[in-house]
Amino acid sequence: MRRSRTPKARGTVAKPKRLFVTGGCGFIGSNFIRYAFTHRSGIEITNFDKMTYAGGGRNLVDIQKHAKYGPRYHFVKGDIADNKAVCAALEKGFDAVINFAAETHVDRSILDAGDFIKTNILGTQVLLEAARQLGVPRYVQISTDEVYGALGPEGYFTEMTPLAPNSPYSASKASADLVARSYFKTFGMPVLITRCSNNFGPYQFPEKLIPLFVTNALADQPLPVYGDGMQVRDWIHVDDHSSAILAVLEKGRPGEVYNIGGGNERANIEITKKILAALGKGESLIKYVTDRPGHDRRYAIDSSKIESELGWKPVREFDEALADTINWYVKNQAWWKRLQSKEYKEYYLKQYGQR
């Protein structure tokens, strides 16, 4: 590995052209790649992805085959916890690393936290160290509002809210954030951290709430609602999240955390009923099941920092974006039915069968 000095932390940089995106086959990563190609000219993206169950190989077929974008899109299969593979891929030289790679499903982390610790913590450290030694000028760590824990009925998460994760998943992401912060403080590495609220949109693996409930409803299967369904989340369309990441990448201040929210607080049961109504299905499909352990009651994001400093705001109206998302799953049933493998069905039975 060739080595260079850690680049001096700095603020606004020339718009990065050569991006190293990890976890780009996943839901948010693939949507970000698509968004970046269509909203920035002349960029080149290398997608470094382990291709786990949630990283669908078909999520970026349109980009791969597009005459305009295909020649500037490169895929490398690899694990961010594999130092040798990461260094070999990064040595080609990049303007920025954007780390989406993570195990993300809270329910799976409760069943077995091992992969979450390895990928989300160790993998982040391996990636940070490789980027530091190779002098990558920009590093963006994609995190989640879940690192803050739960809110009461009032108030919002700010960037100064203490970290208080309540699940193995959120604990692993909070740990990764702290490792990233340490690389800025110790080495002066130009690290930025984003923490976003609940995303929705196309290409989301059907174990998450919205795609799970849409696909179950289409099959006239029960929609398993945890507890009383009154857990509140702030929802944001994945395209708005992608635009925020670009703003942080291009204009954010190294060492800073930027909260990203859609300003759309909705209870899970409200989302559930909207999905059923949109599909013309009855609420008799709702099945209340035993709540999961440590289930946070409410999340809400204060996005005023990114709005005032970087000029970003979400543009997708919630009900319209939800309708578009539901319609995407209706029209793309071949995509999600391929993902409902034997392993997925076994997981689903283990997660909901005894509730």
C-alpha positions in Angstrom: 0.0 0.0 0.0 1.4 3.4 -0.9 1.1 5.9 2.0 0.5 9.6 2.1 0.0 12.1 4.9 -3.4 12.5 6.3 -5.0 15.4 4.4 -5.5 18.5 6.4 -9.1 18.8 7.5 -10.9 21.5 5.5 -14.4 22.8 4.7 -15.9 23.2 1.3 -13.9 21.4 -1.4 -14.1 21.1 -5.1 -17.0 18.9 -5.9 -15.6 15.3 -5.7 -15.7 13.5 -9.0 -14.3 10.0 -8.1 -16.4 8.5 -5.4 -15.8 5.2 -3.5 -19.2 4.1 -2.3 -19.4 1.1 0.1 -22.7 -0.8 0.4 -23.9 0.6 -2.9 -26.1 -2.4 -3.8 -28.3 -1.8 -0.7 -31.4 0.2 -0.5 -30.0 3.7 0.4 -26.7 3.1 -1.3 -28.1 2.1 -4.7 -30.6 5.0 -4.6 -27.7 7.4 -3.8 -25.7 6.1 -6.7 -28.6 6.6 -9.1 -29.3 10.1 -7.7 -25.7 11.2 -7.9 -25.4 10.1 -11.5 -28.5 11.9 -12.5 -27.8 15.1 -10.5 -24.0 15.5 -11.0 -22.2 15.5 -14.3 -18.9 13.9 -14.9 -18.7 11.8 -11.7 -17.3 8.3 -11.6 -18.4 5.8 -8.9 -16.9 2.6 -7.7 -19.4 0.5 -5.7 -17.7 -1.8 -3.2 -20.3 -4.2 -1.8 -20.2 -7.6 0.0 -23.5 -8.6 -1.7 -25.3 -9.8 1.4 -29.0 -10.9 1.4 -30.1 -7.2 1.4 -27.7 -6.0 -1.4 -29.7 -7.0 -4.5 -27.5 -7.4 -7.5 -30.3 -6.1 -9.7 -30.7 -2.8 -7.8 -28.5 -0.9 -10.3 -29.1 -2.8 -13.6 -30.4 0.4 -15.1 -27.2 2.3 -14.2 -25.0 -0.5 -15.4 -26.7 -0.7 -18.8 -27.2 3.1 -19.3 -25.0 4.3 -22.2 -24.2 7.5 -20.3 -23.6 6.2 -16.8 -22.4 2.6 -17.4 -18.8 3.5 -18.4 -18.4 5.5 -15.3 -19.8 2.9 -12.9 -17.6 0.2 -11.5 -18.4 -2.7 -9.2 -16.0 -4.4 -6.8 -17.3 -7.3 -4.6 -15.7 -7.0 -1.2 -16.2 -6.8 2.6 -15.3 -3.6 4.3 -13.9 -5.7 7.2 -11.3 -7.2 4.8 -8.3 -4.9 5.0 -6.6 -6.4 2.0 -9.6 -6.1 -0.3 -10.4 -2.5 0.9 -6.8 -1.3 0.4 -6.5 -2.9 -3.1 -9.7 -1.2 -4.2 -8.9 2.2 -2.7 -5.4 2.4 -4.1 -6.8 3.4 -7.4 -7.3 6.9 -6.0 -10.6 8.6 -5.0 -11.8 12.0 -4.0 -14.1 10.7 -1.4 -15.3 7.6 0.5 -19.0 7.4 1.4 -19.7 4.5 3.8 -23.2 3.0 3.5 -22.1 -0.5 4.2 -23.8 -1.9 7.3 -26.1 -4.5 8.7 -29.2 -2.4 9.4 -32.2 -4.4 10.5 -32.9 -4.0 14.2 -34.9 -7.3 14.4 -32.0 -9.3 13.0 -29.6 -7.7 15.5 -31.8 -8.9 18.3 -31.6 -12.4 17.0 -27.9 -12.3 16.4 -25.6 -9.3 16.9 -22.4 -10.8 15.6 -22.5 -9.6 12.0 -23.5 -6.1 13.2 -20.5 -5.8 15.4 -18.1 -7.1 12.7 -19.4 -5.1 9.8 -20.6 -1.9 11.5 -17.7 -1.4 13.9 -14.7 -3.4 12.7 -15.5 -2.7 9.0 -15.8 1.0 9.6 -12.4 1.1 11.3 -10.7 -0.9 8.5 -12.2 1.5 6.0 -11.2 4.6 7.9 -7.6 3.4 8.3 -7.3 2.6 4.7 -8.7 5.9 3.7 -6.4 7.7 6.1 -3.2 5.9 4.9 -4.1 6.6 1.3 -4.9 10.2 1.9 -8.5 10.2 0.7 -9.6 13.9 0.9 -13.2 13.3 2.1 -14.9 10.6 4.2 -18.6 10.5 4.9 -20.0 8.1 7.5 -23.7 7.3 7.0 -25.4 6.8 10.3 -28.9 6.8 11.8 -31.0 8.7 14.3 -31.4 5.5 16.2 -28.0 6.2 17.9 -29.8 8.8 20.0 -32.2 6.3 21.6 -35.8 7.2 22.3 -37.6 10.5 22.7 -40.5 11.3 24.9 -43.7 12.9 23.4 -41.9 16.3 23.0 -38.6 17.5 21.7 -36.3 16.6 18.8 -32.9 15.0 18.3 -30.2 17.6 17.7 -26.5 16.9 16.9 -25.8 17.6 20.6 -28.2 14.9 21.8 -26.2 12.3 23.8 -25.8 8.9 22.2 -28.0 6.4 24.0 -28.6 3.4 21.6 -31.1 0.8 22.7 -30.6 -2.1 20.3 -27.5 -4.0 19.2 -27.9 -2.4 15.7 -28.0 1.1 17.0 -25.2 0.4 19.5 -23.0 -0.8 16.6 -23.8 2.3 14.6 -23.1 4.6 17.6 -19.8 2.8 18.1 -18.9 3.3 14.4 -19.7 7.0 14.7 -17.3 7.3 17.7 -14.5 5.5 15.8 -15.1 7.9 12.9 -15.0 10.9 15.2 -11.7 9.7 16.8 -10.1 9.6 13.4 -10.9 13.3 12.9 -9.8 14.2 16.4 -6.6 12.1 16.5 -5.4 12.2 12.9 -7.1 15.3 11.5 -8.9 13.1 9.0 -11.6 14.9 7.1 -14.5 12.9 8.4 -18.2 13.9 8.3 -21.1 12.0 9.9 -24.7 12.1 8.8 -27.6 10.8 10.9 -30.9 10.3 9.1 -34.4 9.4 10.0 -36.4 6.5 8.6 -36.0 6.2 4.8 -38.6 4.8 2.3 -38.7 4.5 -1.4 -37.9 1.9 -4.2 -35.6 -1.0 -3.8 -36.0 -1.4 -0.1 -35.6 -5.0 1.1 -39.1 -6.4 2.1 -38.3 -7.0 5.7 -38.6 -3.3 6.5 -42.0 -1.8 7.6 -43.3 -0.2 4.4 -42.2 -2.8 1.8 -43.1 -5.6 4.2 -46.6 -4.3 4.7 -47.1 -3.5 1.0 -46.0 -7.0 -0.1 -48.0 -8.8 2.6 -51.1 -6.8 1.8 -50.7 -7.6 -2.0 -50.7 -11.3 -1.0 -53.6 -10.9 1.5 -51.2 -11.9 4.3 -51.4 -10.4 7.8 -49.5 -7.2 8.6 -47.7 -7.8 11.9 -47.8 -4.5 13.9 -45.6 -4.4 17.0 -47.4 -3.6 20.3 -50.1 -0.9 19.9 -48.5 0.4 16.7 -48.1 3.9 18.2 -44.3 4.0 17.8 -43.5 7.3 16.0 -40.9 7.8 13.3 -39.8 10.7 11.2 -40.0 9.5 7.6 -37.9 10.8 4.6 -37.9 9.7 1.0 -34.6 8.2 0.0 -34.1 10.8 -2.8 -34.2 13.6 -0.2 -31.7 11.7 1.9 -29.5 11.3 -1.2 -29.6 15.0 -1.9 -28.6 15.7 1.8 -25.6 13.4 1.5 -24.4 15.2 -1.6 -24.7 18.5 0.3 -22.6 17.2 3.2 -20.1 15.6 0.8 -19.6 18.9 -1.1 -20.1 21.6 1.5 -20.0 20.0 5.0 -17.4 20.9 7.6 -15.1 18.0 8.6 -15.6 16.8 12.1 -19.2 17.8 12.1 -22.4 15.7 12.5 -25.4 16.6 10.3 -28.9 15.4 11.3 -31.2 14.7 8.3 -35.0 14.4 8.7 -38.1 14.7 6.6 -40.3 16.5 9.1 -42.9 13.7 8.8 -43.7 12.2 12.1 -46.0 9.3 11.7 -47.1 6.4 14.0 -46.5 3.0 12.6 -50.2 2.2 12.7 -51.0 5.3 10.7 -48.5 4.1 8.0 -50.1 0.7 8.1 -53.6 2.0 7.5 -52.4 4.3 4.7 -50.9 1.3 2.9 -54.0 -0.8 3.2 -56.2 2.1 2.0 -54.0 2.7 -1.0 -54.2 -0.9 -2.0 -57.9 -1.2 -1.4 -57.4 -3.8 1.4 -59.3 -4.0 4.7 -57.9 -3.3 8.1 -58.8 -6.9 9.1 -55.3 -7.7 7.7 -53.7 -5.9 10.7 -52.3 -8.3 13.2 -51.1 -6.9 16.5 -48.1 -8.9 17.7 -45.9 -8.8 20.8 -43.6 -5.8 20.8 -39.9 -6.4 20.2 -37.5 -5.9 23.1 -36.2 -2.4 23.7 -38.5 -0.9 21.0 -37.9 2.9 20.9 -41.2 4.8 21.2 -40.5 8.0 19.2 -37.8 9.5 17.0 -37.9 13.1 15.7 -35.1 15.0 13.9 -34.1 18.6 14.1 -32.6 19.3 10.7 -32.0 23.0 11.3 -28.2 22.7 11.2 -28.0 21.2 7.7 -30.7 23.5 6.5 -29.0 26.7 7.7 -25.3 25.7 7.0 -25.7 23.8 3.8 -28.9 25.1 2.3 -30.6 21.7 2.2 -34.3 21.0 2.6 -36.4 17.9 1.8 -38.7 18.4 -1.2 -40.8 15.3 -1.4 -44.3 15.7 0.1 -44.9 12.6 2.3 -48.3 11.3 1.1 -47.4 11.7 -2.6 -44.0 10.0 -2.0 -45.6 7.2 -0.1 -48.1 6.7 -2.9 -45.3 6.6 -5.4 -43.4 4.0 -3.3 -46.5 1.8 -2.9 -47.1 2.0 -6.6 -43.4 1.0 -7.3 -43.8 -2.2 -5.3 -47.1 -3.0 -7.1 -45.4 -2.6 -10.5 -42.2 -4.4 -9.6 -43.4 -7.6 -8.0 -40.8 -9.7 -9.9 -38.1 -7.7 -8.1 -39.3 -8.3 -4.6 -40.6 -11.9 -5.1 -37.0 -12.9 -6.0 -35.9 -11.8 -2.6 -38.4 -13.9 -0.7 -36.0 -16.8 -0.6 -36.1 -19.8 1.7 -33.8 -17.9 4.1 -36.2 -15.0 4.1 -39.2 -17.1 4.8 -37.4 -18.9 7.7 -36.4 -15.6 9.2 -39.9 -14.3 8.8 -41.3 -17.3 10.6 -38.8 -17.0 13.4 -39.5 -13.3 13.8 -43.3 -13.3 13.7 -44.5 -16.9 13.9 -44.5 -17.1 17.8 -45.9 -13.6 18.4 
